[in-house]
Amino acid sequence: MAIQAEVLLINAEYFKKYTHTNDSVDQNLLNPSIYLAQDKYLQGTLGTKLLQYLKDNIASLPSDYQTLLDNYVRRALCWWTMVEVLPHLAYKIDNSTILQRTSEDATPVDDARMKDLMDKAQSNARFYTDRLDEYLCANSSLFPEYNEYENGDIAPRPQRKGESTILFSNGKTASARERSGAFWLNRHLPR
């Protein structure tokens, strides 16, 4: 079975340029995390149609899409990739076990430091995702794919600052209808 090539919106060179990652990190170690970050984090912000449009036309994007990609999408993707790749930089999956990578002149970080690094990467990723979201909301008319979705597609889920989702309860266990979101109320709170 042939594996279909996946279009990645960033590569190792871009990732290393905008993060504190050493040049010796192999592209093959980064690719699964880039792919996962695109699918897991960006698809929810862009929606399936817009993400697919960017991937299908990456070689010749119109200027509005190129601006979106260069100034917003790639920056968010870079930091979500960091969130996903950090644990894999310290560990290696081998035929029979999981190994911790070590070096003669380096000491692996402890779990507390790893958590701190992941939290900082996630904070950066959220910062750039918020910027992406704000740009898309302000310029949605430039990107018709942003407002299109069909069955099976993931629709964009913008998260605007100052917006909160509140669940009202009658004090009893939530019914299936309540769990499905029928009683959710989006309220815009002042900034």
C-alpha contacts under 8 A as a table, 3 or more apart, distances in Angstrom:
res1	aa1	res2	aa2	distance
6	E	35	Y	7.70
7	V	55	K	5.84
7	V	56	D	8.00
8	L	11	N	6.83
8	L	31	N	7.89
8	L	34	I	6.83
8	L	35	Y	6.42
8	L	38	Q	7.85
8	L	55	K	7.42
9	L	38	Q	7.93
9	L	55	K	7.04
9	L	58	I	7.84
9	L	74	R	6.67
9	L	77	L	7.97
10	I	14	Y	6.04
10	I	15	F	6.87
10	I	34	I	7.36
10	I	74	R	6.36
10	I	77	L	7.58
10	I	78	C	7.24
11	N	14	Y	5.44
11	N	15	F	6.23
11	N	27	Q	7.50
11	N	31	N	7.66
11	N	34	I	8.00
12	A	15	F	4.96
12	A	16	K	5.97
12	A	26	D	7.73
12	A	27	Q	5.33
12	A	30	L	6.68
12	A	31	N	7.87
13	E	16	K	5.30
13	E	17	K	6.13
14	Y	17	K	5.11
14	Y	18	Y	6.40
14	Y	78	C	7.91
15	F	18	Y	5.55
15	F	19	T	6.08
15	F	21	T	7.66
15	F	78	C	5.73
16	K	19	T	5.32
16	K	20	H	6.62
16	K	21	T	5.16
16	K	22	N	6.73
16	K	23	D	6.53
17	K	20	H	7.72
17	K	21	T	7.95
18	Y	78	C	7.47
19	T	78	C	7.79
19	T	79	W	7.80
19	T	82	M	8.00
21	T	25	V	7.24
22	N	25	V	5.97
25	V	29	L	7.17
25	V	30	L	7.83
26	D	29	L	5.34
26	D	30	L	6.74
27	Q	30	L	5.00
27	Q	31	N	6.03
28	N	31	N	5.38
28	N	32	P	7.49
29	L	32	P	6.80
29	L	33	S	7.70
29	L	85	V	7.88
29	L	88	H	7.83
29	L	89	L	7.93
30	L	33	S	5.42
30	L	34	I	6.20
30	L	81	T	7.83
30	L	85	V	6.62
31	N	34	I	5.08
31	N	35	Y	6.13
32	P	35	Y	5.16
32	P	36	L	6.07
33	S	36	L	5.01
33	S	37	A	5.96
33	S	81	T	5.38
33	S	82	M	7.82
33	S	84	E	5.45
33	S	85	V	5.49
34	I	37	A	5.15
34	I	38	Q	6.17
34	I	77	L	7.34
34	I	78	C	7.74
34	I	80	W	7.99
34	I	81	T	5.14
35	Y	38	Q	5.22
35	Y	39	D	6.33
36	L	39	D	5.17
36	L	40	K	5.70
36	L	81	T	7.72
36	L	84	E	7.68
37	A	40	K	5.11
37	A	41	Y	5.39
37	A	42	L	6.75
37	A	77	L	6.41
37	A	80	W	5.57
37	A	81	T	5.38
37	A	84	E	6.99
38	Q	41	Y	5.86
38	Q	42	L	4.96
38	Q	43	Q	6.34
38	Q	77	L	6.51
39	D	42	L	6.10
39	D	43	Q	5.36
40	K	43	Q	6.34
40	K	44	G	7.14
41	Y	44	G	5.74
41	Y	45	T	6.94
41	Y	77	L	7.90
41	Y	80	W	7.14
42	L	45	T	5.16
42	L	46	L	5.90
42	L	47	G	7.69
42	L	51	L	7.58
42	L	73	V	7.69
42	L	76	A	7.90
42	L	77	L	6.94
43	Q	46	L	5.19
43	Q	47	G	4.90
43	Q	48	T	5.65
43	Q	51	L	6.25
43	Q	154	I	6.88
43	Q	156	P	7.28
44	G	47	G	5.42
44	G	48	T	7.74
44	G	154	I	6.47
44	G	155	A	6.79
44	G	156	P	5.26
44	G	157	R	5.84
45	T	129	T	7.75
45	T	133	D	6.68
45	T	156	P	4.91
45	T	157	R	5.57
45	T	158	P	6.12
46	L	49	K	7.77
46	L	50	L	5.71
46	L	51	L	5.88
46	L	146	Y	6.33
46	L	155	A	7.70
46	L	156	P	5.23
46	L	157	R	7.91
47	G	50	L	5.76
47	G	51	L	6.25
47	G	146	Y	6.30
47	G	149	Y	7.56
47	G	153	D	7.35
47	G	154	I	5.25
47	G	155	A	4.59
47	G	156	P	4.16
47	G	157	R	7.64
48	T	51	L	5.31
48	T	52	Q	6.00
48	T	149	Y	7.19
48	T	153	D	5.46
48	T	154	I	5.18
48	T	155	A	6.57
48	T	156	P	7.74
49	K	52	Q	5.16
49	K	53	Y	6.09
49	K	145	E	5.30
49	K	146	Y	6.71
49	K	148	E	6.60
49	K	149	Y	6.42
49	K	153	D	7.41
50	L	53	Y	4.97
50	L	54	L	6.27
50	L	143	F	7.52
50	L	145	E	4.82
50	L	146	Y	5.36
51	L	54	L	5.24
51	L	55	K	6.32
52	Q	55	K	5.04
52	Q	56	D	5.94
53	Y	56	D	5.12
53	Y	57	N	6.03
53	Y	145	E	7.53
54	L	57	N	5.38
54	L	58	I	5.47
54	L	61	L	7.42
54	L	65	Y	7.43
54	L	69	L	7.71
55	K	58	I	5.32
57	N	60	S	5.60
57	N	61	L	5.55
58	I	61	L	5.65
61	L	65	Y	5.86
61	L	66	Q	5.60
62	P	65	Y	5.47
62	P	66	Q	6.15
63	S	66	Q	4.89
63	S	67	T	6.11
64	D	67	T	5.20
64	D	68	L	6.29
64	D	142	L	6.99
65	Y	68	L	4.93
65	Y	69	L	6.06
65	Y	143	F	7.63
66	Q	69	L	5.02
66	Q	70	D	5.93
67	T	70	D	5.23
67	T	71	N	5.65
67	T	72	Y	7.62
68	L	71	N	5.67
68	L	72	Y	5.42
68	L	73	V	6.22
68	L	132	L	7.93
69	L	72	Y	5.76
69	L	73	V	4.73
69	L	74	R	5.79
70	D	73	V	6.48
70	D	74	R	5.77
70	D	75	R	7.53
71	N	74	R	6.89
71	N	75	R	6.78
72	Y	75	R	5.52
72	Y	76	A	6.41
72	Y	128	Y	6.81
72	Y	129	T	7.65
72	Y	131	R	6.84
72	Y	132	L	5.01
72	Y	135	Y	7.98
73	V	76	A	5.40
73	V	77	L	6.05
73	V	129	T	7.81
73	V	132	L	6.47
74	R	77	L	4.94
74	R	78	C	5.91
75	R	78	C	5.15
75	R	79	W	6.70
75	R	125	A	7.92
75	R	128	Y	6.17
76	A	79	W	5.52
76	A	80	W	6.27
76	A	124	N	7.94
76	A	125	A	5.29
76	A	126	R	7.45
76	A	127	F	7.82
76	A	128	Y	4.69
76	A	129	T	5.21
76	A	132	L	7.47
77	L	80	W	5.11
77	L	81	T	5.93
77	L	125	A	7.44
78	C	81	T	5.17
78	C	82	M	6.44
78	C	125	A	7.67
79	W	82	M	4.84
79	W	83	V	6.39
79	W	121	A	5.92
79	W	122	Q	6.96
79	W	124	N	6.20
79	W	125	A	4.62
80	W	83	V	5.03
80	W	84	E	6.42
80	W	121	A	7.36
80	W	122	Q	6.77
80	W	125	A	5.35
81	T	84	E	5.10
81	T	85	V	5.96
82	M	85	V	5.13
82	M	86	L	5.85
82	M	118	M	7.86
82	M	121	A	6.24
83	V	86	L	5.89
83	V	118	M	5.67
83	V	121	A	5.67
83	V	122	Q	5.96
84	E	87	P	7.07
84	E	88	H	7.84
85	V	88	H	5.26
85	V	89	L	6.33
86	L	89	L	5.31
86	L	90	A	7.10
86	L	114	M	7.95
86	L	118	M	6.97
87	P	90	A	5.63
87	P	91	Y	6.56
87	P	114	M	7.80
88	H	91	Y	5.05
88	H	92	K	6.59
89	L	92	K	7.66
89	L	101	R	7.78
90	A	100	Q	5.84
90	A	101	R	5.43
90	A	108	P	7.13
91	Y	98	I	6.69
91	Y	99	L	5.50
91	Y	100	Q	4.41
91	Y	101	R	5.47
92	K	98	I	5.69
92	K	99	L	5.08
92	K	100	Q	6.22
92	K	101	R	6.58
93	I	97	T	6.24
93	I	98	I	4.54
93	I	99	L	6.31
94	D	97	T	5.37
94	D	98	I	5.89
94	D	99	L	7.11
101	R	108	P	7.56
102	T	106	A	6.74
102	T	107	T	6.72
102	T	108	P	6.51
103	S	106	A	5.13
103	S	107	T	7.09
109	V	113	R	6.03
109	V	114	M	6.34
110	D	113	R	5.47
110	D	114	M	6.26
111	D	114	M	4.99
111	D	115	K	6.11
112	A	115	K	5.15
112	A	116	D	6.27
113	R	116	D	4.95
113	R	117	L	6.19
114	M	117	L	5.08
114	M	118	M	6.16
115	K	118	M	5.05
115	K	119	D	6.04
116	D	119	D	5.06
116	D	120	K	6.23
117	L	120	K	5.18
117	L	121	A	6.21
118	M	121	A	5.05
118	M	122	Q	6.03
119	D	122	Q	5.03
119	D	123	S	6.09
120	K	123	S	4.99
120	K	124	N	6.29
121	A	124	N	5.13
121	A	125	A	6.12
122	Q	125	A	4.88
122	Q	126	R	6.08
123	S	126	R	5.17
123	S	127	F	6.22
124	N	127	F	5.05
124	N	128	Y	6.37
125	A	128	Y	5.33
125	A	129	T	6.00
126	R	129	T	4.90
126	R	130	D	5.94
127	F	130	D	5.26
127	F	131	R	6.43
128	Y	131	R	5.02
128	Y	132	L	6.15
129	T	132	L	4.92
129	T	133	D	6.02
130	D	133	D	5.00
130	D	134	E	6.08
130	D	159	Q	7.45
130	D	160	R	7.54
131	R	134	E	5.16
131	R	135	Y	6.13
132	L	135	Y	5.15
132	L	136	L	6.16
133	D	136	L	5.15
133	D	137	C	6.13
133	D	158	P	5.93
133	D	159	Q	7.00
133	D	160	R	7.37
134	E	137	C	5.18
134	E	138	A	6.13
134	E	160	R	7.04
135	Y	138	A	5.19
135	Y	139	N	5.97
136	L	139	N	5.06
136	L	140	S	5.14
137	C	140	S	5.35
137	C	158	P	7.59
139	N	142	L	5.68
139	N	143	F	7.42
140	S	143	F	5.38
140	S	144	P	7.02
140	S	146	Y	6.62
140	S	147	N	7.57
141	S	144	P	6.17
143	F	146	Y	5.55
143	F	147	N	7.73
144	P	147	N	5.71
144	P	148	E	6.76
145	E	148	E	5.00
145	E	149	Y	7.71
146	Y	156	P	6.96
147	N	155	A	7.88
147	N	156	P	7.82
148	E	155	A	7.67
149	Y	153	D	5.65
149	Y	154	I	7.04
149	Y	155	A	5.92
150	E	153	D	5.45
159	Q	163	E	7.12
160	R	163	E	5.69
161	K	191	R	7.49
162	G	188	H	6.02
162	G	189	L	5.16
162	G	190	P	6.05
162	G	191	R	5.28
163	E	186	N	7.15
163	E	187	R	6.10
163	E	188	H	4.63
163	E	189	L	5.76
164	S	186	N	6.07
164	S	187	R	5.74
164	S	188	H	6.43
164	S	189	L	6.89
165	T	184	W	6.78
165	T	185	L	6.04
165	T	186	N	4.85
165	T	187	R	6.52
166	I	184	W	6.07
166	I	185	L	5.62
166	I	186	N	6.50
166	I	187	R	7.46
167	L	183	F	6.46
167	L	184	W	5.09
167	L	185	L	6.60
168	F	183	F	6.65
168	F	184	W	7.13
169	S	172	K	7.13
169	S	174	A	7.44
174	A	177	R	7.84
174	A	178	E	5.61
174	A	179	R	6.18
175	S	178	E	5.13
175	S	179	R	6.21
176	A	179	R	5.03
176	A	180	S	6.08
177	R	180	S	5.12
177	R	181	G	6.81
177	R	182	A	5.85
177	R	183	F	7.84
178	E	181	G	5.46
178	E	182	A	5.33
178	E	183	F	5.44
178	E	184	W	7.77
179	R	182	A	7.39
181	G	184	W	5.17
